[in-house]
């Protein structure tokens, strides 16, 4: 920002918003000061200001009760803005890692708009290696809670994610959804010789046994991969 910009109306406005955001995300300042800063940012109403309020979700203040109360207040106030907050939500989620609170803001919005944001995030976080998969897990947790036929297919794609935690979460959710179209992907986890997670393999086997799905298609391959705790009997996996 040049000197001329600094003294222009827009320059002064940006400087003020920056200062308010700095206060809102300062975990060492007084709670009352953070509230006041967030209130002013909400009054400003620009995407930058709203993102500043959302950044409050990314810090943990020194007093845990106050921390949760402030976050709950910020969530409620942002929710009151309705669909006008969605551009800021999308920008925040694409740029920041701690997105669980902010994703809640799109739960009650138009389904098409919700999926536009989620599709952008899924494209940003495909089933491939990430040093820190926590944001991907937050995203998939939100997706898994949606009642939509597309969800099972999305989660099935993450069964091959390099991170074991992501694969296990996706496995749990798919077994809970119980869409038989995902059966080949689940069986693939058992047959894949590079799958080294014992708990994941056990989860799939127990799940398929509980669901009583027909696995006759893989009856010849499975016995060598299922261990002593399960058996293939009459085209089904059963627990011993």
C-alpha positions, 0 to 999 in steps of 0.5 A, a space after each residue: 500500500 502506497 502513501 496515497 492509498 494509506 490516506 485514501 478512504 479505502 486505505 483507511 478502511 483497510 487499515 481499520 479492518 486489519 487492526 480489528 482483525 488483529 484484536 479479534 484473533 489475539 488470544 492474549 487480549 481481554 475477551 471484551 476487546 475481542 467481542 468489540 472487535 468482532 462486532 465492528 467487523 460484522 458491522 463492516 460486513 465486507 468479505 475481508 471483515 467477515 473472514 476476520 471474524 471467522 479467523 476467531 475460530 482458528 485460535 484458542 484463548 487462554 480461558 477455555 469457557 470464554 473461548 467456547 462462548 466467543 466462538 459460539 457467539 461468532 457462529 450465531 452472529 455469522 449464521 444470522 447473515 444468511 447466504 450473504 456470508 457464503 463468499 466469505 465462507 468459501 474464501 476462508 475455507 480455501 485459505 485456512 486449515 481450521 474449517 470445522 466451525 465455518 463449514 457449519 455455516 453452510 448446513 442450512 443454505 441452498 443445497 446447490 451453493 453448499 455443494 459448490 463450496 464443498 466441490 471446490 474444497 474436495 478438488 483442493 484436497 483430493 485423495 492424495 498425500 498431504 503433510 497434515 490431513 486434518 483439514 481433509 478430515 474436517 471436510 470429509 466429516 462434514 460431507 459424511 453428515 449430508 443426506 445425499 446419494 453422492 456422499 457414498 461415492 465421494 467417500 469411496 474415493 478416499 479409501 485409497 488415500 495415503 493417510 490411514 486415518 482418512 481411509 479408516 474414517 471413510 471406511 467407517 462412514 461407508 459401512 454406516 451408510 451401507 450403500 452396496 454400490 461401494 462394496 467393490 471398493 471396500 473389498 479392494 481394501 482387503 485384497 490390496 497387499 499394500 494395505 498395512 492397517 490391521 484395524 482398517 482391514 478388520 473394520 472392513 471384514 467385520 462390517 461386511 460380515 454384519 451387513 451380510 453382503 454377497 462377496 461370491 465374486 471374490 470368494 477365491 481371493 479372499 481366504 488368503 487375505 482375511 486371517 483366522 478371525 473371519 471365514 468366507 462361507 456360502 459367499 458371505 464373510 462370517 466372523 469365527 
